[in-house]
Amino acid sequence: MNLLAVERIKLFSTRSPWWCALITVALSVGFAAILAGATPSDEPIALSATQFGGSQFGIAVVMVLAALAVTTEYRFNTIRTTFQAVPHRSPALVAKAVVVALAALVIGEIGAFGALGLAMLMRPNDHLGLHSAQDWMNVAGLGPVFAISAVLAVALGILIRHSAGAIALLLIYYLAVEELVQLIPKVGHHIHEWLPFNVANKFLRGSAVVDGPSPSDSPLSPGWALAYFAGIAIVFLLVALGVAKKRDA
C-alpha cells in the first residue's frame, strides 16, 4: 500500500498525466458531440458511434500517459531513488503499473459515460442508452480496455526507457501495424484475428455491423476477448520485469 501511495503521488505531481487525461476526455466527448451534431435528425446514431473518440484515439493518449509515467523517471534518474528503497525493483514497477492502470480506468469511464450522456442530451429521440449487455460493454468496457492498454504501455516503457522511442512504437503499432498485417498474403487475416487491439475491439463492439470502424474479426467471444487482451498485457509486463532485473543486475 505504501508503494501504491508513492506511485500515486509521483504520477499526479507532474503535469503530463493531467493533460493526457484532459485530452482523452475531450476526444471522447468531443467526437460524440461532433457526430451528434453532424448527423441529420432523421437518421438515428448507434450507441457504439458515441464511443468513437475514446475507443479510437483516447486509447492512444492513455498509452502515451502510461509510457511517460515510466520513461520520465528513467530520463531524470528519479527511478534510482525508488530502487534504493525497493532493491528488488519488481514490486515498485508493479505498483506503478497498478496505479497507472487504475488512473486509466477512471479516465476511460469518465470519457465513455460523458460521451454517452452528451449524445443523449443532443439526440433525445434516438433512444440511446444501456439497453443490453453489449451496450454496457461498449460503454463501461472502455475503462478496462484503457487500463489494460496502460499496462502494455508501462511494460514497453520499462523495456525502452526512452520517451520518444516508447511513444513512437506505441503509436505506430496501434495506429498502423495491426491494419497493415492484414495485407500479408494468405496468413495476414489469420494473424490479425489474434492481435491484441483487434481482440480488444471484439470485447467493446462484439460482431454487430454498426456505424464506425468495421467490427472485429476475432473468433473469441467478448468475455474471452477481454481475458486474452489482459493475458497479453500481463505476460508482456512479466517479460519487462525480467528484462529490467537482468539489465540492472
C-alpha positions as CSV (number, residue, x, y, z in Angstrom):
1,M,0.0,0.0,0.0
2,N,2.9,2.3,0.7
3,L,4.3,1.7,-2.8
4,L,0.9,2.4,-4.3
5,A,0.7,5.7,-2.4
6,V,4.1,6.7,-3.5
7,E,3.4,5.9,-7.1
8,R,0.1,7.8,-7.0
9,I,1.9,10.9,-5.6
10,K,4.6,10.6,-8.3
11,L,2.1,10.2,-11.1
12,F,-0.1,13.1,-10.3
13,S,2.6,15.5,-9.1
14,T,3.5,16.2,-12.8
15,R,1.5,18.0,-15.5
16,S,1.6,15.4,-18.3
17,P,-0.9,12.9,-16.7
18,W,-3.4,15.7,-16.1
19,W,-3.0,17.0,-19.7
20,C,-3.3,13.5,-21.1
21,A,-6.4,12.8,-19.0
22,L,-8.0,16.1,-20.2
23,I,-7.2,15.4,-23.8
24,T,-8.6,11.9,-23.6
25,V,-11.9,13.1,-22.1
26,A,-12.1,15.9,-24.6
27,L,-11.6,13.5,-27.5
28,S,-14.2,11.1,-26.2
29,V,-16.8,13.8,-25.5
30,G,-15.8,16.0,-28.5
31,F,-16.2,13.3,-31.1
32,A,-19.6,12.3,-29.6
33,A,-20.7,16.0,-29.9
34,I,-19.5,16.3,-33.5
35,L,-21.2,13.1,-34.5
36,A,-24.5,14.0,-32.8
37,G,-24.5,17.5,-34.3
38,A,-23.5,16.5,-37.8
39,T,-25.9,13.6,-38.2
40,P,-29.3,14.6,-39.7
41,S,-32.1,14.4,-37.1
42,D,-34.0,11.8,-39.1
43,E,-31.0,9.4,-39.0
44,P,-30.5,7.8,-35.6
45,I,-27.0,7.2,-34.4
46,A,-25.7,3.9,-33.0
47,L,-24.6,3.7,-29.4
48,S,-21.1,2.5,-30.4
49,A,-20.7,5.6,-32.6
50,T,-20.8,7.8,-29.5
51,Q,-17.7,6.0,-28.3
52,F,-15.6,6.5,-31.4
53,G,-13.4,9.2,-30.0
54,G,-12.4,7.2,-26.9
55,S,-12.1,3.8,-28.5
56,Q,-10.1,5.0,-31.5
57,F,-8.0,7.9,-30.2
58,G,-8.4,8.0,-26.4
59,I,-6.6,4.7,-26.0
60,A,-3.5,6.2,-27.8
61,V,-3.4,9.2,-25.5
62,V,-3.7,7.0,-22.4
63,M,-0.9,4.8,-23.6
64,V,1.3,7.9,-24.0
65,L,0.4,8.8,-20.4
66,A,1.4,5.3,-19.2
67,A,4.6,5.3,-21.1
68,L,5.6,8.7,-19.8
69,A,4.9,7.6,-16.3
70,V,7.9,5.2,-16.6
71,T,10.2,6.8,-19.1
72,T,10.4,10.2,-17.5
73,E,11.6,8.5,-14.3
74,Y,14.4,6.9,-16.2
75,R,15.2,10.1,-18.0
76,F,15.6,12.2,-14.9
77,N,17.0,9.3,-12.8
78,T,14.4,9.6,-10.2
79,I,13.8,5.8,-10.6
80,R,17.1,5.3,-8.7
81,T,15.7,6.6,-5.5
82,T,12.8,4.2,-5.8
83,F,15.1,1.3,-6.5
84,Q,17.2,2.2,-3.5
85,A,14.2,1.9,-1.3
86,V,12.9,-1.2,-3.1
87,P,16.0,-3.1,-4.3
88,H,14.0,-6.0,-5.9
89,R,12.5,-3.5,-8.3
90,S,9.6,-5.6,-9.4
91,P,7.2,-4.5,-6.5
92,A,7.9,-0.9,-7.4
93,L,7.3,-1.4,-11.1
94,V,4.2,-3.5,-10.5
95,A,2.8,-0.8,-8.2
96,K,3.4,1.8,-10.9
97,A,1.6,-0.4,-13.4
98,V,-1.4,-0.8,-11.0
99,V,-1.6,3.0,-10.3
100,V,-1.4,3.9,-13.9
101,A,-4.0,1.2,-14.8
102,L,-6.4,2.5,-12.2
103,A,-6.0,6.1,-13.4
104,A,-6.6,4.9,-17.0
105,L,-9.7,3.0,-15.9
106,V,-11.2,6.1,-14.3
107,I,-10.3,8.3,-17.3
108,G,-11.9,5.8,-19.6
109,E,-15.1,5.6,-17.6
110,I,-15.4,9.4,-17.4
111,G,-14.9,9.8,-21.1
112,A,-17.2,6.9,-22.1
113,F,-20.1,8.0,-19.9
114,G,-19.5,11.6,-20.6
115,A,-19.7,10.9,-24.4
116,L,-22.9,8.9,-23.9
117,G,-24.5,11.5,-21.7
118,L,-23.8,14.3,-24.1
119,A,-25.1,12.3,-27.1
120,M,-28.3,11.5,-25.2
121,L,-28.8,15.2,-24.4
122,M,-28.2,16.2,-28.0
123,R,-30.2,13.3,-29.5
124,P,-33.2,12.7,-27.2
125,N,-35.2,11.0,-29.9
126,D,-32.6,8.3,-30.7
127,H,-33.4,6.4,-27.6
128,L,-29.7,6.0,-26.7
129,G,-29.0,4.1,-23.5
130,L,-27.6,0.9,-22.0
131,H,-30.4,-1.5,-23.0
132,S,-28.3,-4.7,-23.3
133,A,-25.2,-6.4,-22.1
134,Q,-23.4,-5.4,-25.3
135,D,-24.4,-1.8,-24.7
136,W,-22.8,-2.0,-21.3
137,M,-19.6,-3.5,-22.7
138,N,-19.5,-0.9,-25.4
139,V,-19.6,2.0,-22.9
140,A,-18.5,0.7,-19.4
141,G,-16.0,-1.6,-21.1
142,L,-13.9,1.3,-22.3
143,G,-12.4,1.7,-18.9
144,P,-11.0,-1.8,-18.6
145,V,-9.6,-1.6,-22.1
146,F,-7.9,1.7,-21.2
147,A,-6.4,0.0,-18.1
148,I,-5.1,-3.0,-19.9
149,S,-3.7,-0.8,-22.7
150,A,-1.9,1.3,-20.0
151,V,-0.3,-1.9,-18.6
152,L,1.0,-2.7,-22.0
153,A,2.4,0.8,-22.3
154,V,4.1,0.7,-18.9
155,A,5.7,-2.6,-19.9
156,L,7.1,-1.1,-23.1
157,G,8.3,1.9,-21.2
158,I,10.2,-0.4,-18.8
159,L,11.8,-2.1,-21.8
160,I,12.6,1.0,-23.9
161,R,13.2,3.6,-21.1
162,H,13.2,6.5,-23.6
163,S,10.1,8.6,-24.0
164,A,10.3,9.3,-27.7
165,G,11.1,5.7,-28.7
166,A,8.4,4.2,-26.5
167,I,5.7,6.6,-27.7
168,A,6.7,6.2,-31.3
169,L,6.5,2.4,-31.1
170,L,3.2,2.5,-29.3
171,L,1.5,4.9,-31.8
172,I,2.9,3.2,-34.9
173,Y,1.7,-0.2,-33.7
174,Y,-1.7,1.0,-32.5
175,L,-2.5,3.2,-35.5
176,A,-0.9,1.3,-38.3
177,V,0.7,-2.1,-37.7
178,E,-2.4,-4.2,-36.9
179,E,-4.2,-2.9,-40.0
180,L,-1.1,-3.4,-42.3
181,V,-0.7,-7.0,-41.1
182,Q,-3.9,-7.8,-43.0
183,L,-2.1,-7.1,-46.2
184,I,0.3,-10.1,-45.8
185,P,-0.7,-12.6,-48.4
186,K,-2.6,-15.7,-47.2
187,V,-1.8,-15.5,-43.5
188,G,-2.4,-11.8,-42.8
189,H,-6.1,-12.2,-42.0
190,H,-5.4,-15.1,-39.6
191,I,-2.7,-13.2,-37.8
192,H,-4.9,-10.1,-37.5
193,E,-7.6,-12.1,-35.7
194,W,-5.3,-12.6,-32.7
195,L,-3.6,-9.2,-32.5
196,P,-4.3,-7.5,-29.1
197,F,-6.2,-4.4,-30.1
198,N,-8.3,-6.2,-32.7
199,V,-9.3,-8.6,-29.9
200,A,-10.0,-5.7,-27.5
201,N,-12.3,-4.2,-30.2
202,K,-14.2,-7.5,-30.2
203,F,-14.9,-7.0,-26.4
204,L,-16.1,-3.5,-26.9
205,R,-18.2,-3.9,-30.1
206,G,-19.0,-7.5,-30.5
207,S,-19.8,-8.7,-34.0
208,A,-22.6,-6.3,-34.9
209,V,-22.3,-4.2,-38.0
210,V,-22.8,-0.7,-36.8
211,D,-21.6,2.8,-37.7
212,G,-17.9,3.5,-37.3
213,P,-14.9,1.2,-37.9
214,S,-15.5,-2.4,-39.0
215,P,-16.3,-4.9,-36.2
216,S,-13.5,-7.1,-35.0
217,D,-12.9,-10.4,-36.9
218,S,-11.6,-12.1,-33.8
219,P,-13.1,-15.6,-33.2
220,L,-13.3,-15.1,-29.5
221,S,-16.4,-14.2,-27.5
222,P,-16.4,-10.7,-25.9
223,G,-15.6,-12.1,-22.5
224,W,-12.7,-14.3,-23.7
225,A,-11.5,-11.4,-25.8
226,L,-11.0,-9.2,-22.7
227,A,-9.3,-12.1,-20.9
228,Y,-7.0,-12.7,-23.9
229,F,-6.1,-8.9,-24.0
230,A,-5.4,-8.9,-20.3
231,G,-3.3,-12.0,-20.6
232,I,-1.1,-10.4,-23.2
233,A,-0.6,-7.3,-21.1
234,I,0.3,-9.4,-18.0
235,V,2.8,-11.6,-20.0
236,F,4.3,-8.5,-21.6
237,L,4.7,-6.9,-18.1
238,L,6.3,-10.0,-16.7
239,V,8.8,-10.1,-19.6
240,A,9.6,-6.4,-19.0
241,L,10.2,-7.0,-15.3
242,G,12.5,-9.9,-16.1
243,V,14.5,-7.8,-18.5
244,A,14.7,-5.0,-16.1
245,K,16.1,-7.3,-13.4
246,K,18.8,-8.6,-15.7
247,R,19.7,-5.2,-17.1
248,D,20.2,-3.6,-13.7
249,A,21.9,-6.6,-12.0
